[in-house]
């Protein structure tokens, strides 16, 4: 599958906030609000599309990819590029993650250290991140959800 990176726009943002995941991944569900859509349009969010221009996923970089409470635990004290990703629900768990995230990493560049934060229950994503060279650096908790901070040097 050939993938392409596009600037985020309102059409893509509306589609993303309406994605619905099965439990326990419904933790990542969003709501269609002005704030949620505006967050994606006004910040460094990018759409990942296939050759038919259909949305496959998205990624964001910088503070948009951080879990805010992580600052209290020193999770983001080092100057490292943060990245967050999301795939269309009907594409998850089918082996597309490697191609998808590899394209994102290729777009960002290989000469940078990259950090991501993932919910500990998301074992599928953690396996993928380890396969792509990310290692666990620390954990922190928000309410009942444990998060893992991973870094790729």
Buried (B, 14 or more C-beta within 10 A) or exposed (E): EEBEBEEBEEEBBEBBBEBEBEEEBEEBEBEEEEEBBEBBEEBBBBBBBEEEEEBBBBBBBEEBBBBEBBEEBEBBEEEBBBBBBBBBBEBBEEEBBEEBBBBBBEBBEEEEEBBBBBBEEBEEBBEBBEEBEBEBBBBBEBEEBEBBBBBBE
